[in-house]
Amino acid sequence: MRRVGFWGVLPALALLLAPLARAGEDADLNLIPPEIQQPAEPATPPPAVAALPASAKRLEKKLFLEDAFTAASPLRDGPVPFPSPVYRWQNRTSADLLLQWRPWRPLSLTLSDRFNVIEQQHVDFWSRQTPRNDFREGYLTWEPAASTFLEAGRINLRNGAALGFNPTDFFKIRTLVGQASLDPSAVRQNRLGTLMARAQKIWSRGSLSLAYAPKLFQPSAIVRSDQYGVDPRLDATNAAHRILATASLDIGDWSPQWLAYFERHRSKLGFNVTRPLGDAVVAYAEWAGGREANLISRSYDYGEATGTLPPGLPLIMPTDTGTAFRNDVAAGASWTIARKVTLNLEYHYHQAGFTHQDWENWFDLGAAPSVAPALWYIRGYANDQQEPVNRHQIFARLSWPRAMTSQLELSAFAFVNPLDGSVFAQAIASYYLSDAWTCALYGSLDAGPARSERGSLPQLASVVLQLVRYL
């Protein structure tokens, strides 16, 4: 196997792999591009479905100011050299706006946006990375007939019954905007939307919907060093023609949903179902399947197509480069305990992800400094696509909304790799000082042996202190 040089790639990879706040569902949570790595998103944009009810006000808005300071632990040595720089502190000051305007009954406008000013180690304050605008959503909704909705604009379209990993959430790719709360439910609520047109019909026992997102740009690199802070990043969300059709039913205790997703070289079918089991337990399952290449092969194809990896670069890791029908599954249940404490437990299966042998190859090959950047690129690509690196994963989440006092909210979650025992976990404590002020503390941990998924990451822990002022 020949040695590979990456002199032209290292700067982009270094930015790609900077791990501070770590934002992502279940891939390497600290391999997010700095331009989308700002922590914390306390506001929740509205679901992209219907117009406002008749009783709603003509104009509704939520505006808040926020400051979030992140500190990370010192670097630790790993078996695969990590590209630098890795910064240990960051401060973000933001203004966040959510607006809903209904000029008349059939028509409504929704806007969700956040403007950030970022200071961080190793970055000049006057650089292009200091200002950053996250244009999350902006769309019109028209209700030409009762329970019939037509929408157009940038919409955060979400699907899936599970919490930790959603195989049927087909529009999640390249939409991360960064959070201090890395709870996957918060991540998918506050991400970038996709420019699309959507039609939906709702009945008392179900619904039908059809969405089309056009291709406006060629696929772009995961990190662009010349990106300005006001770029809406439509090249990330609209780099392919995509169609999604869904049908949902309410059949007694069962709530099934069927999905058909069409994209060139990556079309899939999907299915969701939920069912209560008694008064305290709700079971749910989610499946998606279709023909595609595995994670290793797709990451190299994407890196070469976008100019991040040198053209003609041979695969560093041995793998099957062909396409095959691959399955993604998430299955679990939620249990509501006394005092409204809720526990979720899930199993995730990602057939395109790393096997045990893939991990052995990754660590064995990574000892060579010339090869290490390409190996880290695979994990950075998985994070950008919001898919697990590992084939098997366990997710657990505990939520206590009124812990001891009505002003305190506690939660924690963890992703566990059952093959190597490594864990990513985050604990969150939010305290509501008043109707206008909230403070929160987020603590994250990547734990495991050095030759493990989480233990190989360069920093053990990070802490985020957040203060929010609602206007």
URHUUR-V266981 format. One record per pair of residues at least 6 apart in sequence whose C-alpha atoms are under 6 Angstrom apart, sorted by the first residue. I is the first residue (numbers start at 1). J is the second residue. If there is no record, write none. Layout:
I_J + I_J
This chain:
4_370 + 5_370 + 9_308 + 14_83 + 14_84 + 15_33 + 16_32 + 16_33 + 17_31 + 18_31 + 18_86 + 19_30 + 19_31 + 21_39 + 22_29 + 22_30 + 23_29 + 23_178 + 23_179 + 23_182 + 25_184 + 26_388 + 27_382 + 27_383 + 27_387 + 27_388 + 27_389 + 28_383 + 31_380 + 36_177 + 36_178 + 37_178 + 38_178 + 39_178 + 39_179 + 39_180 + 40_179 + 40_180 + 40_181 + 41_179 + 51_108 + 51_141 + 58_101 + 58_102 + 59_100 + 59_101 + 60_99 + 60_100 + 61_98 + 61_99 + 62_97 + 62_98 + 63_96 + 63_97 + 63_471 + 64_95 + 64_96 + 64_469 + 64_470 + 64_471 + 65_94 + 65_95 + 65_468 + 65_469 + 66_93 + 66_94 + 66_467 + 66_468 + 67_92 + 67_93 + 67_466 + 67_467 + 68_91 + 68_92 + 68_465 + 68_466 + 69_90 + 69_91 + 69_464 + 69_465 + 70_89 + 70_90 + 70_463 + 70_464 + 71_88 + 71_89 + 71_462 + 71_463 + 72_88 + 72_461 + 72_462 + 73_459 + 73_461 + 75_458 + 75_459 + 76_458 + 76_459 + 78_450 + 78_456 + 80_366 + 80_367 + 87_121 + 89_120 + 89_121 + 90_119 + 90_120 + 91_118 + 91_119 + 92_117 + 92_118 + 93_116 + 93_117 + 94_115 + 94_116 + 95_114 + 95_115 + 96_114 + 97_112 + 97_113 + 98_111 + 98_112 + 99_110 + 99_111 + 100_109 + 100_110 + 101_108 + 101_109 + 102_108 + 106_142 + 106_143 + 107_141 + 107_142 + 108_140 + 108_141 + 109_139 + 109_140 + 110_138 + 110_139 + 111_137 + 111_138 + 112_136 + 112_137 + 113_134 + 113_135 + 113_136 + 114_133 + 114_134 + 115_132 + 115_133 + 116_131 + 116_132 + 117_130 + 117_131 + 118_130 + 128_228 + 131_229 + 132_229 + 133_229 + 133_230 + 135_232 + 136_192 + 136_193 + 137_154 + 137_155 + 137_193 + 138_153 + 138_154 + 139_152 + 139_153 + 139_154 + 140_151 + 140_152 + 141_150 + 141_151 + 142_149 + 142_150 + 143_149 + 147_201 + 147_202 + 148_200 + 148_201 + 149_199 + 149_200 + 150_198 + 150_199 + 151_197 + 151_198 + 152_196 + 152_197 + 153_195 + 153_196 + 154_193 + 154_194 + 154_195 + 155_193 + 155_194 + 156_193 + 158_169 + 159_168 + 159_169 + 160_166 + 160_168 + 160_169 + 163_185 + 164_184 + 167_288 + 167_328 + 168_270 + 168_288 + 173_385 + 174_236 + 174_384 + 174_385 + 175_191 + 175_192 + 176_191 + 177_191 + 194_237 + 195_213 + 196_212 + 196_213 + 197_211 + 197_212 + 198_210 + 198_211 + 199_209 + 199_210 + 200_208 + 200_209 + 201_207 + 201_208 + 205_249 + 205_250 + 206_248 + 206_249 + 206_250 + 207_247 + 207_248 + 208_246 + 208_247 + 209_245 + 209_246 + 210_244 + 210_245 + 211_243 + 211_244 + 212_242 + 212_243 + 213_241 + 213_242 + 214_241 + 215_238 + 215_239 + 215_240 + 215_241 + 216_238 + 217_235 + 217_239 + 218_239 + 219_239 + 220_306 + 221_306 + 242_262 + 242_263 + 243_261 + 243_262 + 244_260 + 244_261 + 245_259 + 245_260 + 246_258 + 246_259 + 247_257 + 247_258 + 248_256 + 248_257 + 249_255 + 249_256 + 253_275 + 254_274 + 254_275 + 255_273 + 255_274 + 256_272 + 256_273 + 257_271 + 257_272 + 258_270 + 258_271 + 259_269 + 259_270 + 260_269 + 261_267 + 261_268 + 266_292 + 268_289 + 268_290 + 269_288 + 269_289 + 270_287 + 270_288 + 271_286 + 271_287 + 272_285 + 272_286 + 273_284 + 273_285 + 274_283 + 274_284 + 275_282 + 275_283 + 276_282 + 280_335 + 280_336 + 281_334 + 281_335 + 282_333 + 282_334 + 283_332 + 283_333 + 284_331 + 284_332 + 284_333 + 285_330 + 285_331 + 286_329 + 286_330 + 287_328 + 287_329 + 288_327 + 288_328 + 289_326 + 289_327 + 290_325 + 290_326 + 291_324 + 291_325 + 292_323 + 292_324 + 293_322 + 293_323 + 294_352 + 295_352 + 295_353 + 297_321 + 299_378 + 299_381 + 303_309 + 304_311 + 326_351 + 327_351 + 328_349 + 328_350 + 329_348 + 329_349 + 330_347 + 330_348 + 331_346 + 331_347 + 332_345 + 332_346 + 333_344 + 333_345 + 334_343 + 334_344 + 335_342 + 335_343 + 336_342 + 341_399 + 341_400 + 342_398 + 342_399 + 343_397 + 343_398 + 344_396 + 344_397 + 345_395 + 345_396 + 346_394 + 346_395 + 347_394 + 348_392 + 348_393 + 349_391 + 349_392 + 350_391 + 351_391 + 353_389 + 353_390 + 353_391 + 354_389 + 354_390 + 354_391 + 366_372 + 393_416 + 393_417 + 394_415 + 394_416 + 395_414 + 395_415 + 396_413 + 396_414 + 397_412 + 397_413 + 398_411 + 398_412 + 399_411 + 400_409 + 400_410 + 400_411 + 401_409 + 402_408 + 402_409 + 403_409 + 407_431 + 407_432 + 408_430 + 408_431 + 409_429 + 409_430 + 410_428 + 410_429 + 411_427 + 411_428 + 412_426 + 412_427 + 413_425 + 413_426 + 414_424 + 414_425 + 415_423 + 415_424 + 416_422 + 416_423 + 420_452 + 422_447 + 422_448 + 422_454 + 423_446 + 423_447 + 424_445 + 424_446 + 425_444 + 425_445 + 426_443 + 426_444 + 427_442 + 427_443 + 428_441 + 428_442 + 429_440 + 429_441 + 430_439 + 430_440 + 431_438 + 431_439 + 432_438 + 436_469 + 436_470 + 437_468 + 437_469 + 438_467 + 438_468 + 439_466 + 439_467 + 440_466 + 441_464 + 441_465 + 442_463 + 442_464 + 443_462 + 443_463 + 444_461 + 444_462 + 445_460 + 445_461 + 446_454 + 446_460 + 447_454 + 447_455 + 448_454 + 448_455 + 449_455 + 450_456
